[in-house]
Structures are given as structure tokens and as C-alpha cells.
Amino acid sequence: MSSSATLSPAQHTPLYAQHLAAGAKIVDFAGWEMPIHYGSQLEEHHQVRNDAGMFDVSHMVVLDLTGSGATSFLRYLLANDVARIQTPGKALYSCLLNERGGVIDDLIIYFMADDWYRMVVNAATRDKDLAWIRQQAEGYEVEIRERDDLAMIAVQGPNARDKAHIALGASIDAARELKPFFAADCNDSKGDLFVARTGYTGEDGYEIILPAGQAGATWDALLATGVKPIGLGARDTLRLEAGMNLYGQDMDENTSPLEAGLSWTVAFTPEDRDFIGRAALARQKADGPANKLVGLILEDRGILRAHQKIITEHGEGETTSGSFSPTLGKSIALARIPVATTGHCQVEIRGKQLAARIVKYPFARNGKSLFD
Amino acid sequence: MSNVPNELKYTKSHEWVRTEADGSITVGITDHAQELLGDMVFIELPETEANYTAGDECAVVESVKAASDVYSPITGEVIAINEELADAPETVNEDAFDTGWLFKMQPEDAGEIDELMNAEAYAELIAEEEH
């Protein structure tokens, strides 16, 4: 590898050979060569809603934050409050904000011990996240370690946990009794074999973090119990149906969490907790945000996509994510529209105005559509 | 490897054209194109009696992944559309060269059809794209 190249060479996860063997169509994702699908994105989507599928998410960034100052640092760094998760293994979803209250990234943080948290951030924002976190950490007793030695496999679907236990046996027994949104450090591995009951699909399942060298054998064992490989294409339609934001699409540094459907992740109480972006969000909250994120279901024929214009009686808006929903059999979107809008709106697609119904998301969860 | 039937003509933008006995043409997207786009979920067809110049956008095929324009391969009038696709867009994935046809046109100048790529030239084009 050349260290002087300005363009980084494409990176491969430890599961690249498994993807090729499964007939993956490979695309570039933030510098990583990743599977978009292995044949049919629709079939993969249904596989996760109805049975069990697995995703290689090893490109995501695992960080361990350790030290006596970890809690106080994270209470300053994150919009959500890690004081809410002082139980071993408990997970919390949070935004990482800038001073203006814009979203630098979204992440999951796990409390493992008083002096140890694990954080998982997005691959596409890796460099800026790390630079920001390290800069903010100055003056705190906290050590930040990138765990590039680890791979990550998400196993999702109604049968995902059962199949994972059959495939991986006693090694992950510690995960059997996990409640949703909790993680276990299996066999006191210091995080080397970490199983979390979390995901990005709206289905039950695990996210398994494990040594890169064991990823291939683990994937093969899951495959042998009937867990099918799922590409990034179905990952996107699954998360959209589940009403989960995608960073860079539904929100970014110029979007406030209050306008991205993420108010529930901003912990304004206790009032004496100072966190980055608090002052800006408090002002915005007092003034009332201008826009809100809603779900749309297209009533006319067509497909909603990101960045289509929305027309409402209170002004214009925009779709932020859109697709055909395999579970609903209709097109759905997330859209940012003026706060006062309810009922119906028009979406402009190729010069035509089509009717859409405004709904509260999620659209689908636990295998089922939540709408007629 | 994609299927490229010998008896059809092709465009650079991945439409296929079949000349019928009455001089009209049937148009669809190639097997290669459907494979790149993936699972079809919506197809917007032109209006019958609409007139297009060669190269005009005249239809849109949408897969789960993306929307893609379909261009008129020749100059002429649309005389029929494949109405079955409204409820079964996946037909384009399953049978791109036959029951997955999109529309039929009456060409203004039959000579235009001869200028389209033959199967050999199209097979070369997609081989280049794949490398």
C-alpha cells in the first residue's frame, strides 16, 4: 500500500471473500467495497422481516472510551445523557452535535463499566468524528481507542437470535438473557466478543462485535444455520420502514435534531448538564422549530426518493429519504415539512404533483406493516 | 453474462428494438440494464399517440435502488404501451426481451432502425462497461 497516495485504495472488511463467494454485487461505500445485494434486494428485505439475515457492518467504527473521566466527558460530548445508562451493558442512541446544534453524527453508546464505554459511529464520518471527539476530550481523564482489530456482524429478524445461538453455541451464552438495547461482554473478553441486542432494521436481533480473524468462521457458521447474507440496499429499505434516520441524508451538520425527529434523544434534563450544542438547541426549542420530520405514504402511483419537493398549505418541504417499501407494497419517505402541516401534501416528481399522506413513522416493525 | 439476442437492435442507452412484420417497432430495456437496476417496482410509460425524436426521454423504469430514464430509440409515434407492467413491473426483470416490453412505436423513417447497434456491437459495449 502506498502511503503517499491522495486517493485511498478501496478498503475491504474481513468478510470480503465471503461476499464474493455469495455472489455479491459490490459497490463503493465511503471508501469501502461493500455488498449492495447478493441477487435480489427485495428478497433480502423480506428475509429479514420474516426470518433472519446478516449484514457485514465491519466498516463501522468501534471506539472504546476508558478512564475515570469517561462519564463526565460523555455527558459533555453527547446530546443524550449517559447518566441514563449506568447499568452494565445498557445502550443509548445519541447525536454528536456541534456548537450550533447541528448533527456531526449519530451513534450508539454502551455503558460497560464506570470507566469503560463502547461507542459505534458511522464509517462515512470516521475522520471528522475522531478529530472532533479527540479535540473535545482535552482536559478529561479519558483514553479513546479505535478498535480496528474488530469486525461487526448484525444478525436481524424474528429468528435471528435463535439461529445465532444455534450457530455460535456457548461462546455467546452470555447474550441469552439480554433485554432489548442491552449488550453483553461475552466470557469476560474485554469487549473482544461483544453481543448487543440492537440493530437498524426494526426487527429483533444482535449486533456482534468480534475479532477480525474470527469473522469469516462466524459468518460461515451463521450461513450454515440458514441466516442469509443481506446487502446495504435492503439495509436502507429496512431502516427506512423502521423510521430510523440515516446520517448525511435525513440529518447533517446543518440540521438540528429537533427538526430531524430526534427530540427524544436530546436530554435537556437535568438542567445543569452542559453539553455541546445545548445553548443553540435551547434557543430553538424556546422559539419553536420551523420544521418537523414526518413519514409519507404515496397515494398516487410512483416512487418517492430523497430530495423531492413537498408542497403544503404552510409552505414547501423536502423528502430526505424515499423508496419503495417492500413490506407495505407502496412508496414511503421521510420528509422535512413545516411544523403546522398535517393530513396530506403534494410531492413533485418529474414535474407532476402526486398526493401523499402524512403519517407518524415507523412504517413497519417486527415483520408487519403498521398501515393499511 | 447477460443475454443479447441476435435478432434485435440496440442503443447505447440499453434499449432493445424489434421490428415487427407491419413495420412498427417494439421497445424494451435489455437484460443487462435490468440486471444493473435490480428489482423493478414502478414503470412510467409514455402516452399512446405521443411523438418523440430519437434520444428523447420517454419512459422511466424505477427499481428499489434508483430511477432510470428510457430514451426513444428512433423518431416516431407511440402506438401501444405494455399495460401489464402497471401491476407487474417485475416482468421486466423476469423477461426483459419478451413479455417485459415497454412500448411500441411507428417509426417516421424505417432507415433509422438500421443505424442502431447490432447484437455483436452491443455485446462489445456491455463487455467494455463491465471492465
HADDOCK unambig.tbl for C-alpha pairs under 7 A between the chains (distance, minus, plus):
assign (segid A and resid 40 and name CA) (segid B and resid 38 and name CA) 6.88 0.50 0.50
assign (segid A and resid 40 and name CA) (segid B and resid 39 and name CA) 6.54 0.50 0.50
assign (segid A and resid 41 and name CA) (segid B and resid 39 and name CA) 6.87 0.50 0.50
assign (segid A and resid 42 and name CA) (segid B and resid 39 and name CA) 6.70 0.50 0.50
assign (segid A and resid 302 and name CA) (segid B and resid 42 and name CA) 6.36 0.50 0.50
assign (segid A and resid 323 and name CA) (segid B and resid 64 and name CA) 6.44 0.50 0.50
assign (segid A and resid 324 and name CA) (segid B and resid 41 and name CA) 6.92 0.50 0.50
assign (segid A and resid 324 and name CA) (segid B and resid 64 and name CA) 5.81 0.50 0.50
